[in-house]
Protein backbone atom coordinates (compact mmCIF):
# COMPACT_ATOMS: atom_id res chain seq x y z
CA UNK A 1 0.00 0.00 0.00
CA UNK A 2 1.24 3.49 -0.84
CA UNK A 3 2.40 5.51 2.15
CA UNK A 4 -0.18 8.27 1.71
CA UNK A 5 -3.00 5.71 1.61
CA UNK A 6 -1.75 3.99 4.76
CA UNK A 7 -1.47 7.36 6.50
CA UNK A 8 -5.02 8.21 5.44
CA UNK A 9 -6.58 5.01 6.78
CA UNK A 10 -4.56 4.99 9.99
CA UNK A 11 -5.38 8.65 10.67
CA UNK A 12 -9.03 7.98 9.77
CA UNK A 13 -9.13 5.46 12.62
CA UNK A 14 -7.16 7.78 14.90
CA UNK A 15 -9.41 10.77 14.22
CA UNK A 16 -12.50 8.58 14.70
CA UNK A 17 -11.30 7.45 18.15
CA UNK A 18 -10.20 10.98 19.10
CA UNK A 19 -13.52 12.51 18.04
CA UNK A 20 -15.39 9.75 19.85
CA UNK A 21 -13.35 10.31 23.03
CA UNK A 22 -14.12 14.05 22.88
CA UNK A 23 -17.87 13.51 22.47
CA UNK A 24 -17.84 10.83 25.19
CA UNK A 25 -16.77 13.49 27.69
CA UNK A 26 -18.00 16.93 26.65
CA UNK A 27 -21.81 16.42 26.45
CA UNK A 28 -21.82 14.91 29.95
CA UNK A 29 -19.86 17.63 31.77
CA UNK A 30 -23.01 19.48 33.00
CA UNK A 31 -24.33 16.23 34.48
CA UNK A 32 -20.94 15.46 36.01
CA UNK A 33 -20.94 18.89 37.70
CA UNK A 34 -24.06 17.91 39.61
CA UNK A 35 -22.47 14.61 40.63
CA UNK A 36 -19.44 16.34 42.17
CA UNK A 37 -21.65 18.67 44.19
CA UNK A 38 -22.06 21.79 42.02
CA UNK A 39 -25.72 22.68 42.59
CA UNK A 40 -25.42 26.48 42.43
CA UNK A 41 -24.58 28.43 39.26
CA UNK A 42 -24.34 25.12 37.40
CA UNK A 43 -25.17 26.78 34.06
CA UNK A 44 -22.41 29.36 34.53
CA UNK A 45 -19.88 26.68 35.42
CA UNK A 46 -20.97 24.66 32.40
CA UNK A 47 -20.49 27.64 30.09
CA UNK A 48 -17.08 28.44 31.54
CA UNK A 49 -15.94 24.83 31.17
CA UNK A 50 -17.05 24.71 27.54
CA UNK A 51 -15.50 28.03 26.51
CA UNK A 52 -12.24 27.72 28.49
CA UNK A 53 -10.79 25.03 26.22
CA UNK A 54 -11.72 27.06 23.12
CA UNK A 55 -10.03 30.14 24.57
CA UNK A 56 -6.88 28.27 25.57
CA UNK A 57 -6.75 26.54 22.18
CA UNK A 58 -7.05 29.84 20.32
CA UNK A 59 -3.99 31.13 22.22
CA UNK A 60 -1.88 27.96 21.88
CA UNK A 61 -2.60 26.95 18.26
CA UNK A 62 -0.20 29.44 16.57
CA UNK A 63 2.63 28.28 18.85
CA UNK A 64 2.05 24.59 18.08
CA UNK A 65 1.82 25.43 14.38
CA UNK A 66 5.31 26.96 14.52
CA UNK A 67 6.63 23.91 16.41
CA UNK A 68 5.06 21.61 13.78
CA UNK A 69 6.87 23.44 10.98
CA UNK A 70 10.15 23.03 12.86
CA UNK A 71 9.91 19.43 14.10
CA UNK A 72 7.19 17.82 11.99
CA UNK A 73 3.47 17.10 12.26
CA UNK A 74 3.82 13.54 13.51
CA UNK A 75 5.56 14.54 16.80
CA UNK A 76 2.81 17.10 17.38
CA UNK A 77 0.15 14.45 16.80
CA UNK A 78 1.79 12.19 19.37
CA UNK A 79 2.05 15.05 21.90
CA UNK A 80 -1.61 16.01 21.42
CA UNK A 81 -2.80 12.40 21.73
CA UNK A 82 -0.84 11.82 24.94
CA UNK A 83 -2.19 15.09 26.36
CA UNK A 84 -5.77 13.98 25.68
CA UNK A 85 -5.06 10.58 27.27
CA UNK A 86 -3.77 12.24 30.45
CA UNK A 87 -6.53 14.90 30.63
CA UNK A 88 -9.42 12.46 30.09
CA UNK A 89 -7.97 9.94 32.52
CA UNK A 90 -7.46 12.56 35.23
CA UNK A 91 -11.02 13.84 34.62
CA UNK A 92 -12.24 10.55 36.06
CA UNK A 93 -10.71 11.51 39.42
CA UNK A 94 -11.72 15.18 39.87
CA UNK A 95 -13.62 16.13 43.03
CA UNK A 96 -14.44 19.83 42.43
CA UNK A 97 -15.13 22.19 39.51
CA UNK A 98 -11.80 24.00 39.83
CA UNK A 99 -9.91 20.79 39.05
CA UNK A 100 -12.22 20.24 36.07
CA UNK A 101 -11.59 23.79 34.85
CA UNK A 102 -7.83 23.29 35.15
CA UNK A 103 -8.02 20.13 33.05
CA UNK A 104 -10.18 21.84 30.41
CA UNK A 105 -7.66 24.69 30.10
CA UNK A 106 -4.83 22.15 29.89
CA UNK A 107 -6.72 20.32 27.17
CA UNK A 108 -7.08 23.54 25.18
CA UNK A 109 -3.40 24.41 25.57
CA UNK A 110 -2.01 20.98 24.68
CA UNK A 111 -4.49 19.24 22.38
CA UNK A 112 -4.80 19.53 18.61
CA UNK A 113 -4.85 15.93 17.36
CA UNK A 114 -7.44 16.42 14.62
CA UNK A 115 -5.92 19.68 13.23
CA UNK A 116 -2.54 17.92 13.31
CA UNK A 117 -3.95 14.99 11.35
CA UNK A 118 -5.40 17.40 8.79
CA UNK A 119 -2.04 19.16 8.46
CA UNK A 120 -0.14 15.88 8.00
CA UNK A 121 -2.63 14.66 5.38
CA UNK A 122 -2.47 18.04 3.63
CA UNK A 123 1.31 17.90 3.30
CA UNK A 124 1.82 14.18 2.61
CA UNK A 125 -0.89 13.44 0.07
CA UNK A 126 -0.64 13.72 -3.74
CA UNK A 127 -2.10 17.01 -4.91
CA UNK A 128 -4.82 15.29 -6.94
CA UNK A 129 -6.03 13.35 -3.87
CA UNK A 130 -6.04 16.11 -1.23
CA UNK A 131 -9.75 16.88 -1.51
CA UNK A 132 -10.75 13.24 -1.15
CA UNK A 133 -8.33 12.67 1.74
CA UNK A 134 -9.42 15.75 3.72
CA UNK A 135 -13.08 14.81 3.23
CA UNK A 136 -12.37 11.30 4.51
CA UNK A 137 -10.81 12.79 7.66
CA UNK A 138 -13.92 14.96 8.02
CA UNK A 139 -16.12 11.86 7.79
CA UNK A 140 -13.99 10.19 10.49
CA UNK A 141 -14.52 13.15 12.80
CA UNK A 142 -18.26 13.12 12.12
CA UNK A 143 -18.48 9.35 12.69
CA UNK A 144 -16.67 9.64 16.01
CA UNK A 145 -18.91 12.54 16.99
CA UNK A 146 -21.96 10.35 16.40
CA UNK A 147 -20.66 7.27 18.19
CA UNK A 148 -19.06 9.10 21.14
CA UNK A 149 -22.25 10.14 22.95
CA UNK A 150 -23.72 6.67 22.44
CA UNK A 151 -20.60 5.03 23.89
CA UNK A 152 -20.27 7.60 26.66
CA UNK A 153 -23.93 7.38 27.60
CA UNK A 154 -23.91 3.59 27.52
CA UNK A 155 -20.76 3.23 29.63
CA UNK A 156 -21.94 5.94 32.05
CA UNK A 157 -25.30 4.23 32.55
CA UNK A 158 -23.57 0.92 33.28
CA UNK A 159 -20.59 1.91 35.41
CA UNK A 160 -20.78 5.71 35.89
CA UNK A 161 -19.36 8.85 34.31
CA UNK A 162 -15.92 8.46 35.86
CA UNK A 163 -15.29 5.15 34.09
CA UNK A 164 -16.69 6.68 30.88
CA UNK A 165 -14.14 9.49 31.10
CA UNK A 166 -11.37 6.97 31.72
CA UNK A 167 -12.54 5.02 28.66
CA UNK A 168 -12.25 8.19 26.60
CA UNK A 169 -8.63 8.44 27.70
CA UNK A 170 -8.08 4.85 26.54
CA UNK A 171 -9.46 5.71 23.09
CA UNK A 172 -7.12 8.70 22.85
CA UNK A 173 -4.22 6.42 23.75
CA UNK A 174 -5.16 4.00 20.94
CA UNK A 175 -5.09 6.90 18.46
CA UNK A 176 -1.65 7.92 19.69
CA UNK A 177 -0.21 4.41 19.43
CA UNK A 178 -1.51 4.09 15.87
CA UNK A 179 0.33 7.28 14.93
CA UNK A 180 3.55 6.20 16.64
CA UNK A 181 3.78 2.84 14.89
CA UNK A 182 1.94 3.20 11.57
CA UNK A 183 2.07 6.81 10.34
CA UNK A 184 5.01 7.93 8.19
CA UNK A 185 5.70 11.61 7.51
CA UNK A 186 7.68 11.49 4.28
CA UNK A 187 7.22 14.98 2.99
CA UNK A 188 8.70 17.32 5.59
CA UNK A 189 11.32 20.02 5.29
CA UNK A 190 12.12 21.65 8.66
CA UNK A 191 11.58 25.38 8.79
CA UNK A 192 14.87 26.93 9.94
CA UNK A 193 13.47 30.44 10.27
CA UNK A 194 14.26 31.81 13.73
CA UNK A 195 11.28 34.12 13.61
CA UNK A 196 8.45 34.57 16.07
CA UNK A 197 4.70 34.14 16.29
CA UNK A 198 4.42 37.89 15.75
CA UNK A 199 6.33 37.50 12.48
CA UNK A 200 4.07 34.58 11.54
CA UNK A 201 1.06 36.88 11.86
CA UNK A 202 2.80 39.41 9.59
CA UNK A 203 3.45 36.71 6.98
CA UNK A 204 -0.16 35.57 7.20
CA UNK A 205 -1.49 39.12 6.87
CA UNK A 206 0.59 39.59 3.73
CA UNK A 207 -1.07 36.54 2.15
CA UNK A 208 -4.48 37.84 1.09
CA UNK A 209 -5.93 34.49 -0.13
CA UNK A 210 -4.94 32.78 3.12
CA UNK A 211 -6.40 35.58 5.26
CA UNK A 212 -9.63 35.22 3.31
CA UNK A 213 -9.71 31.51 4.20
CA UNK A 214 -9.08 32.41 7.85
CA UNK A 215 -12.01 34.84 7.80
CA UNK A 216 -14.30 32.31 6.15
CA UNK A 217 -13.29 29.68 8.72
CA UNK A 218 -14.10 32.00 11.64
CA UNK A 219 -17.49 32.98 10.17
CA UNK A 220 -18.40 29.36 9.41
CA UNK A 221 -17.35 28.09 12.85
CA UNK A 222 -19.28 30.93 14.49
CA UNK A 223 -22.40 30.22 12.44
CA UNK A 224 -22.52 26.49 13.14
CA UNK A 225 -21.94 27.04 16.87
CA UNK A 226 -24.61 29.76 17.05
CA UNK A 227 -27.34 27.15 16.93
CA UNK A 228 -25.76 24.80 19.50
CA UNK A 229 -27.22 26.34 22.71
CA UNK A 230 -30.82 26.22 21.48
CA UNK A 231 -30.96 23.25 19.09
CA UNK A 232 -31.44 20.39 21.62
CA UNK A 233 -34.33 22.14 23.40
CA UNK A 234 -35.92 23.10 20.05
CA UNK A 235 -35.80 19.46 18.90
CA UNK A 236 -37.40 18.29 22.15
CA UNK A 237 -40.16 20.91 21.72
CA UNK A 238 -40.89 19.71 18.18
CA UNK A 239 -40.92 16.10 19.33
CA UNK A 240 -43.47 16.82 22.02
CA UNK A 241 -43.39 15.61 25.59
CA UNK A 242 -43.24 11.89 24.78
CA UNK A 243 -41.11 9.60 26.91
CA UNK A 244 -38.76 9.16 23.94
CA UNK A 245 -38.14 12.90 23.45
CA UNK A 246 -34.50 12.71 24.54
CA UNK A 247 -33.80 9.76 22.26
CA UNK A 248 -35.43 11.56 19.33
CA UNK A 249 -33.39 14.67 20.11
CA UNK A 250 -30.19 12.64 20.05
CA UNK A 251 -31.03 11.05 16.70
CA UNK A 252 -32.04 14.33 15.03
CA UNK A 253 -28.99 16.07 16.49
CA UNK A 254 -26.74 13.50 14.80
CA UNK A 255 -28.35 13.66 11.32
CA UNK A 256 -25.90 16.21 9.84
CA UNK A 257 -23.04 14.01 11.06
CA UNK A 258 -24.60 10.97 9.38
CA UNK A 259 -24.96 13.00 6.17
CA UNK A 260 -21.27 13.93 6.45
CA UNK A 261 -20.20 10.29 6.74
CA UNK A 262 -22.14 9.44 3.57
CA UNK A 263 -21.49 12.49 1.37
CA UNK A 264 -18.14 13.99 2.46
CA UNK A 265 -16.07 11.60 0.27
CA UNK A 266 -18.19 12.58 -2.76
CA UNK A 267 -17.55 16.28 -2.17
CA UNK A 268 -13.84 15.58 -1.72
CA UNK A 269 -13.52 13.71 -5.01
CA UNK A 270 -15.44 16.45 -6.79
CA UNK A 271 -13.19 19.13 -5.24
CA UNK A 272 -10.15 17.34 -6.69
CA UNK A 273 -11.75 17.72 -10.14
CA UNK A 274 -13.34 21.20 -10.07
CA UNK A 275 -11.44 22.97 -7.28
CA UNK A 276 -12.05 23.72 -3.61
CA UNK A 277 -13.52 27.18 -4.24
CA UNK A 278 -16.48 25.85 -6.24
CA UNK A 279 -17.25 23.14 -3.70
CA UNK A 280 -16.96 25.71 -0.88
CA UNK A 281 -19.43 28.00 -2.68
CA UNK A 282 -22.00 25.24 -3.15
CA UNK A 283 -21.54 23.97 0.42
CA UNK A 284 -22.02 27.43 1.93
CA UNK A 285 -25.05 28.17 -0.26
CA UNK A 286 -26.71 24.83 0.53
CA UNK A 287 -25.84 25.17 4.21
CA UNK A 288 -27.16 28.74 4.43
CA UNK A 289 -30.43 28.06 2.61
CA UNK A 290 -30.79 24.74 4.43
CA UNK A 291 -30.42 26.41 7.81
CA UNK A 292 -33.13 28.98 7.03
CA UNK A 293 -35.40 26.29 5.52
CA UNK A 294 -35.47 24.43 8.84
CA UNK A 295 -37.84 27.01 10.33
CA UNK A 296 -40.50 26.06 7.77
CA UNK A 297 -41.20 22.77 9.53
CA UNK A 298 -43.23 22.47 12.72
CA UNK A 299 -43.23 18.66 12.83
CA UNK A 300 -40.21 16.64 13.90
CA UNK A 301 -40.10 14.51 10.72
CA UNK A 302 -40.02 17.44 8.33
CA UNK A 303 -37.42 19.15 10.50
CA UNK A 304 -35.35 15.95 10.56
CA UNK A 305 -35.33 15.72 6.76
CA UNK A 306 -34.29 19.38 6.48
CA UNK A 307 -31.47 18.82 9.01
CA UNK A 308 -30.17 15.89 6.97
CA UNK A 309 -30.26 17.90 3.72
CA UNK A 310 -28.47 20.76 5.51
CA UNK A 311 -25.79 18.25 6.52
CA UNK A 312 -25.43 16.96 2.94
CA UNK A 313 -24.27 20.41 1.81
CA UNK A 314 -22.57 21.71 4.95
CA UNK A 315 -20.23 18.71 5.18
CA UNK A 316 -18.47 20.08 2.08
CA UNK A 317 -17.46 23.34 3.78
CA UNK A 318 -14.69 22.55 6.29
CA UNK A 319 -12.81 20.05 4.08
CA UNK A 320 -12.88 22.67 1.30
CA UNK A 321 -11.55 25.32 3.68
CA UNK A 322 -8.77 22.97 4.82
CA UNK A 323 -7.95 22.25 1.19
CA UNK A 324 -7.70 25.98 0.53
CA UNK A 325 -5.28 26.33 3.46
CA UNK A 326 -3.05 23.84 1.64
CA UNK A 327 -3.46 25.56 -1.74
CA UNK A 328 -2.89 29.14 -0.54
CA UNK A 329 0.20 28.63 1.64
CA UNK A 330 3.79 27.60 1.07
CA UNK A 331 4.74 24.14 2.32
CA UNK A 332 7.19 25.38 4.97
CA UNK A 333 4.46 27.59 6.43
CA UNK A 334 1.77 24.91 6.44
CA UNK A 335 1.95 23.94 10.12
CA UNK A 336 1.65 27.56 11.17
CA UNK A 337 -1.13 28.04 8.63
CA UNK A 338 -3.20 25.24 10.14
CA UNK A 339 -2.38 26.57 13.61
CA UNK A 340 -3.77 29.99 12.68
CA UNK A 341 -6.74 28.36 11.00
CA UNK A 342 -7.41 26.42 14.20
CA UNK A 343 -7.28 29.70 16.14
CA UNK A 344 -9.96 31.08 13.80
CA UNK A 345 -12.06 27.96 14.43
CA UNK A 346 -11.66 28.30 18.20
CA UNK A 347 -12.60 32.01 18.14
CA UNK A 348 -15.69 31.22 16.08
CA UNK A 349 -16.49 28.40 18.50
CA UNK A 350 -16.34 30.85 21.42
CA UNK A 351 -18.38 33.64 19.84
CA UNK A 352 -21.07 31.50 18.20
CA UNK A 353 -22.73 30.06 21.34
CA UNK A 354 -22.75 33.51 22.96
CA UNK A 355 -24.57 34.99 19.95
CA UNK A 356 -26.99 32.06 19.81
CA UNK A 357 -27.69 32.17 23.54
CA UNK A 358 -28.36 35.93 23.54
CA UNK A 359 -30.62 35.79 20.47
CA UNK A 360 -32.44 32.73 21.82
CA UNK A 361 -32.98 34.51 25.13
CA UNK A 362 -34.67 37.59 23.61
CA UNK A 363 -36.23 36.35 20.35
CA UNK A 364 -38.04 33.26 19.04
CA UNK A 365 -35.64 30.39 18.43
CA UNK A 366 -36.38 30.51 14.69
CA UNK A 367 -34.40 33.77 14.52
CA UNK A 368 -31.27 31.83 15.51
CA UNK A 369 -31.68 29.58 12.46
CA UNK A 370 -32.08 32.66 10.27
CA UNK A 371 -28.95 34.29 11.70
CA UNK A 372 -27.01 31.05 11.16
CA UNK A 373 -28.18 30.90 7.56
CA UNK A 374 -27.34 34.56 6.92
CA UNK A 375 -23.81 34.10 8.27
CA UNK A 376 -23.24 31.16 5.92
CA UNK A 377 -24.66 33.10 2.95
CA UNK A 378 -22.39 36.06 3.79
CA UNK A 379 -19.45 33.65 3.72
CA UNK A 380 -20.73 32.31 0.39
CA UNK A 381 -20.76 35.82 -1.12
CA UNK A 382 -17.24 36.45 0.20
CA UNK A 383 -16.01 33.20 -1.36
CA UNK A 384 -17.61 34.04 -4.70
CA UNK A 385 -16.41 37.66 -4.86
CA UNK A 386 -12.86 36.57 -4.07
CA UNK A 387 -12.87 33.45 -6.24
CA UNK A 388 -9.72 34.45 -8.13
CA UNK A 389 -7.73 34.91 -4.92
CA UNK A 390 -8.93 31.56 -3.56
CA UNK A 391 -7.88 29.79 -6.74
CA UNK A 392 -4.28 30.98 -6.52
CA UNK A 393 -1.80 28.24 -5.66
CA UNK A 394 0.99 29.40 -3.37
CA UNK A 395 2.74 26.27 -2.23
CA UNK A 396 4.79 23.42 -3.55
CA UNK A 397 2.67 20.41 -4.49
CA UNK A 398 3.30 16.89 -3.32
CA UNK A 399 4.16 14.79 -6.36
CA UNK A 400 1.19 12.65 -7.51
CA UNK A 401 3.56 9.69 -7.90
CA UNK A 402 4.75 9.81 -4.29
C-alpha positions, 0 to 999 in steps of 0.5 A: 500500500502506498504511504499516503493511503496507509497514512489516510486510513490509519489517521481515519481510525485515529481521528475517529477514536479521538472525536469519539473520546471528545464527544464521550466526555463533553456532552456529559460535563453538565451532568458530572458537575451535579455529581461532584456537588455543584448545585449552584450556578451550574449553568455558569460553570458549564459555560465556563468549562465549555468556553475555556478550552476554546479560549486556551486553544485559540492562544496555543494553536499558533505556537504549536503550528510553529513547532510543527513546521520546525519538528514535523506534524507527527511529533505534534500528533503524538504530543496532542494524543498523549495530552488527551489521554492524560486529561481524560484519565485525570477527569475521572478523578476530579472532586471539584469544579476547579480541578475540572476547569484546570483540566479543560484549560490544559486540554485547550493548551495541549491538544490539537490531534485532529488539526494535526492529522489534517495538516499531515494529510495536507502535506503528505498526500498527492495534490490530486487526492487532497480533496478526497483525503481531507473529506475522509478525515472529516467523515472520520470526525463526524463518525466519532462525533456520532458514536461518542455520545452513544458510547459515553452514555452507555458506559456511564449508565452501566458503570458511571461517568468516571469510568466513561471518562477513563474510557475516553482516555483509553481511546485517545491512547489507541489513536496515539499508538496508531500514529507512533507505529503506523504513520510515516511523515515522508514529505517534511522540510524543517523550517529553519526560520528563527522568527516569532509568532508575531512574524508569523502573523505578519506573513499571514497578513501579507497573504491575502488568499490565506487571510480570506480563508481564515475569515471564512473559517471564523465565520463558518465556525461561528455560524454552526456554533450559534445554533448549538445552545438552542438546538437540543431544546428546540428538537425536544419541543418539536418532538413533544413531551413523549417519553422518547423525546430525549432519544429523538433529540439525540437522533435528530442532532446526529443527522448532519453528522450521518450525512457527512459520513455518507457524502463527504467523500463525494464532495472531496472527489469532486473538489479534486476535479473542479477545485475547492472554491467551487465546492466551498461556494455550493456547500455554503449556499446549501448550508445557508439556505438549508439552515433557514429552511429548517424554520418552515417545519413544525413537525419533527419529521419534516425538520429531521429531513431538512437537518439531513439535507443541511448536513449533505451540503454543509459537510463540504465546507470545512474540508474545502476550507482545509484544502484551501489552506493547503493551496494558498500557503507555502509548504514550509508555512503549512503547520503555522497556517493550520495553527492559525486556522485552528485559532480562527475555528476556536474564536468562532467556536467561542463567539457562536454560542454567545450569539446564539444564547443571547438571540435565543434569550430575547427572540423566538428560536427561529431567529437563531436559524435565520442568523445562522443561515445569513452568516453562511450566505455572507461567507458564500458571497465572500467566497464568490467575490474573491474566487480568483484569490482563492484559486491561486496556488501558493505552495509546492505540491506533493508529487502525484507519484509519491 
